[in-house]
Amino acid sequence: MMKLKLSSKSLVKAALKLIPFILFLSACTSSTAPSFLKEDLSRAVKDICKREYHLDIITNLEGRTFWVYMPLENIVTKPAKPEKYIERFLVEDRRNQFDERVLRVNYLIKPLPETEKEQDMILDKSVNTKIFNVLQVIRRVLFSMDNKESKNSPLFFCIVTADIVNGFELRQVFHCLDLKKISYGFISQTEYQHRIVQDTSVSAQIIGDKEGRHLVYHDITLEEFLTDQIRGRIRMKFQKPEVEKNVDIDREVLKIVSLTLNTYAFKDFALVEMTNLDTKTKTILNQAAIFSGPKE
């Protein structure tokens, strides 16, 4: 088995470039399961994953956020034929935040000489299958919840896939409405992947943790989800990359901010403050300017 160094920065950097292939979730289902109540969610998802897919998971419902912790071993592997990609930008990951109705977006993106590189680490195919199976179960249960529970049903769900041998984990946050939209074909597979908030971490606390004790379970807010999705979209656009090397970086970031806030019809803000940490420039826009911002 491949052993990973716990302190390896290259492991995290490689994983950040990865969006695991989430298989298409069909709207069709043969399930005739009865409606579930909110209090049934944790038990139902856990039981179905165990019975149908032999997956031992930990489930936890915090407010309107449903958490799944899936402890596995050796989740990252080296591909037989590494995928090649072009590097055009150096992207340093920076956090965004809401502060007194001001969305502060920070980014540090530097153009680089164009270089061909190889993806030297990927999620093992079996791990992708397990994540997909958990998604299918969550979808089945969510879509079968009692309609009377709709106002209190989960808004987000977070799947944490942990490598308890090497101390590495992948955390993915999904908006339940996005799951419904991809299931019924209202959004594309590519757009669905862009909406998944994905992060990786390396920690000694993950090693041997079969119960998810190192996690801080909390109710994810829409503000938290949006700031993290904007950060993820920036990372994908410039690391993948999805733009040419001579692109107007500030304009592309503004497109991302405008698209994300428009997508979720989020209007509980007064200003957006965009700070380019490379050029030391700051742009402040009001709500009207954001919603009429540049389009693709």
C-alpha positions in Angstrom: 0.0 0.0 0.0 1.1 3.5 -0.7 2.1 5.5 2.4 1.5 9.2 2.4 3.6 11.7 4.5 1.3 13.5 6.9 3.1 16.8 6.4 3.2 16.6 2.6 2.0 20.0 1.2 2.1 18.5 -2.3 -0.6 16.0 -1.4 -3.0 18.8 -0.4 -2.1 20.8 -3.5 -2.7 17.9 -5.7 -6.0 17.1 -4.1 -7.2 20.7 -4.4 -7.0 20.3 -8.1 -9.3 17.3 -8.0 -13.0 17.3 -8.3 -14.0 13.6 -8.0 -16.2 12.4 -10.7 -19.7 12.4 -9.3 -21.8 10.0 -11.5 -25.1 11.4 -12.8 -27.9 11.1 -10.4 -30.9 9.9 -12.3 -34.3 11.2 -11.3 -35.8 7.8 -11.9 -36.0 5.5 -8.9 -37.5 2.1 -8.1 -37.8 3.0 -4.5 -41.2 2.9 -2.9 -40.0 3.8 0.5 -42.5 5.6 2.7 -42.1 9.2 3.7 -39.4 9.9 6.3 -39.6 12.4 9.1 -36.7 14.6 9.9 -35.8 12.7 13.0 -35.6 9.5 10.8 -32.9 10.9 8.5 -29.7 9.9 10.4 -30.9 6.4 11.1 -32.3 5.8 7.7 -29.2 6.9 5.8 -26.9 4.9 8.1 -29.0 1.7 7.9 -29.4 1.8 4.1 -25.7 2.4 3.5 -24.9 -0.5 5.8 -27.6 -2.9 4.3 -27.2 -2.2 0.6 -23.6 -1.0 0.3 -21.8 -2.5 3.3 -20.6 1.0 4.3 -20.1 1.9 7.9 -20.7 5.6 8.3 -21.4 8.0 11.1 -24.4 10.4 10.6 -25.3 13.6 12.5 -28.0 16.2 12.0 -27.1 19.7 13.2 -30.0 22.1 12.5 -30.6 22.0 8.8 -27.2 20.4 8.0 -26.8 16.7 7.6 -23.3 15.3 8.2 -21.9 12.0 7.0 -18.5 10.8 8.2 -17.1 7.9 6.1 -13.8 6.4 7.5 -11.7 4.5 4.9 -8.2 3.5 4.3 -5.7 4.7 1.6 -8.2 6.8 -0.3 -5.6 8.4 -2.6 -3.6 6.5 -5.3 -1.2 7.1 -8.1 -2.8 6.8 -11.5 -1.4 4.3 -14.0 -1.5 7.0 -16.7 -1.4 10.4 -15.1 -3.7 13.0 -16.6 -1.9 16.0 -18.1 -3.0 19.6 -17.5 -1.7 23.1 -18.2 -0.6 25.3 -15.4 -1.1 29.1 -16.2 -1.6 30.6 -12.8 -0.3 30.4 -9.2 -3.4 30.4 -7.0 -3.0 30.8 -3.3 -6.1 29.7 -1.4 -7.6 32.6 0.6 -10.7 32.7 2.8 -13.7 34.9 2.1 -16.1 36.2 4.8 -19.3 38.1 5.5 -18.8 41.0 7.9 -21.7 43.3 8.8 -23.5 42.8 5.4 -20.2 43.2 3.5 -19.0 40.2 1.5 -15.2 40.3 1.4 -13.6 38.3 -1.4 -9.8 37.9 -1.2 -7.7 36.3 -4.0 -4.1 36.0 -4.9 -3.6 34.9 -8.5 -0.4 35.3 -10.4 0.1 34.5 -14.1 2.9 31.9 -14.7 4.8 30.8 -17.8 2.6 28.1 -19.3 3.7 24.6 -18.2 2.4 21.1 -18.8 2.1 19.1 -15.6 0.8 15.7 -14.6 -1.8 14.8 -12.0 0.2 12.5 -9.9 -2.4 11.7 -7.2 -6.1 10.9 -7.6 -8.9 9.5 -5.5 -9.1 5.8 -5.7 -11.9 4.7 -8.0 -13.5 2.6 -5.3 -13.7 5.7 -3.1 -15.6 7.7 -5.8 -18.0 4.8 -6.0 -18.6 4.8 -2.2 -19.2 8.6 -2.3 -21.6 8.1 -5.1 -23.5 5.4 -3.2 -23.8 7.6 -0.1 -25.1 10.4 -2.4 -27.7 8.0 -3.8 -28.9 7.0 -0.4 -29.2 10.6 0.8 -31.1 11.5 -2.4 -33.5 8.6 -1.9 -34.2 9.6 1.7 -34.5 13.3 1.1 -36.8 12.8 -1.9 -39.0 10.6 0.3 -39.3 12.9 3.2 -42.8 13.8 4.4 -43.9 17.0 2.7 -45.0 18.4 6.0 -41.3 18.5 6.9 -40.2 20.6 3.9 -39.7 23.8 5.9 -37.4 22.0 8.4 -35.8 19.5 6.0 -32.0 19.7 5.6 -30.7 22.5 3.4 -27.1 21.3 3.2 -25.4 18.0 3.6 -21.7 17.4 4.2 -19.8 14.2 3.3 -16.5 13.8 5.0 -14.4 11.0 3.5 -11.4 10.3 5.8 -8.3 8.3 5.2 -7.8 7.1 8.8 -4.4 5.4 7.9 -2.7 8.5 6.4 -4.5 11.3 8.2 -6.0 12.8 5.1 -9.7 13.8 4.4 -11.9 15.2 1.7 -14.8 17.3 2.8 -17.7 18.0 0.4 -20.7 20.3 1.1 -23.8 20.0 -1.1 -26.9 22.2 -1.3 -30.0 20.0 -1.3 -31.6 22.1 -4.1 -28.6 21.5 -6.3 -29.0 17.8 -5.8 -32.6 18.0 -6.9 -31.7 20.1 -9.9 -29.0 17.7 -11.2 -31.4 14.8 -10.5 -34.0 16.3 -12.8 -31.6 17.6 -15.4 -32.1 21.3 -14.6 -28.4 21.9 -14.4 -25.4 20.3 -16.2 -23.0 17.9 -14.6 -20.2 20.5 -14.9 -22.3 23.2 -13.2 -23.2 20.8 -10.5 -19.5 20.0 -9.8 -18.8 23.8 -9.6 -21.5 24.1 -6.9 -19.9 21.5 -4.6 -17.8 23.1 -1.9 -14.8 20.9 -1.6 -11.8 21.1 0.8 -9.0 18.8 1.9 -7.1 18.6 5.2 -4.2 16.7 6.7 -4.1 16.1 10.4 -2.8 13.5 12.9 -6.2 13.6 14.6 -7.7 11.9 11.6 -5.5 8.8 12.0 -7.5 6.0 13.6 -10.6 8.1 14.0 -13.5 5.8 13.1 -16.1 7.8 14.8 -15.4 11.3 13.5 -14.5 12.7 16.9 -12.1 15.3 15.4 -14.9 16.9 13.5 -16.7 20.1 14.7 -20.3 19.4 13.6 -22.3 22.6 13.1 -25.2 24.0 11.2 -23.7 25.4 7.9 -25.2 28.8 7.0 -26.0 30.0 3.5 -23.4 32.8 4.0 -20.7 30.2 4.8 -21.6 28.1 1.9 -21.6 31.0 -0.6 -18.2 32.3 0.6 -16.7 28.9 0.3 -18.3 28.2 -3.1 -16.9 31.5 -4.4 -13.4 30.5 -3.2 -13.8 27.0 -4.8 -15.0 28.5 -8.1 -12.0 30.8 -8.2 -9.7 27.9 -7.5 -11.2 25.8 -10.2 -11.3 28.5 -12.8 -7.6 29.4 -12.5 -6.1 26.0 -11.4 -7.8 23.8 -13.9 -7.5 26.3 -15.8 -10.7 27.4 -17.5 -9.3 30.7 -18.8 -6.4 31.9 -21.0 -3.3 33.3 -19.5 -4.0 36.9 -20.6 -7.4 37.0 -19.0 -8.6 40.0 -16.9 -8.4 38.3 -13.5 -10.5 40.9 -11.6 -13.2 40.7 -14.2 -13.3 36.9 -14.0 -13.5 37.0 -10.2 -16.4 39.5 -10.4 -18.2 37.1 -12.8 -17.8 34.3 -10.2 -19.2 36.5 -7.4 -22.1 37.7 -9.5 -23.0 34.2 -10.8 -22.8 32.6 -7.3 -25.0 35.2 -5.6 -27.5 35.2 -8.5 -27.7 31.4 -8.5 -28.9 31.3 -5.0 -30.9 34.6 -5.2 -28.9 35.8 -2.2 -29.6 39.5 -1.4 -28.8 39.8 2.3 -25.8 42.0 1.7 -25.1 45.7 1.0 -21.6 45.6 -0.5 -19.0 43.3 -2.0 -15.4 44.2 -1.4 -13.0 42.4 -3.8 -9.3 42.6 -2.9 -6.6 41.5 -5.3 -3.8 40.6 -3.0 -1.3 40.4 -5.9 -1.9 43.9 -7.3 -3.0 45.4 -3.9 -6.1 46.8 -5.5 -9.6 46.9 -4.0 -12.9 47.1 -5.7 -16.2 47.9 -3.8 -19.5 47.3 -5.5 -23.1 47.6 -4.3 -25.8 45.0 -4.7 -27.1 46.5 -8.0 -23.7 46.5 -9.5 -23.2 42.8 -8.5 -26.5 41.6 -10.0 -25.9 43.5 -13.2 -22.3 42.4 -13.3 -20.4 41.0 -16.3 -21.7 37.8 -17.8 -19.9 35.0 -19.5 
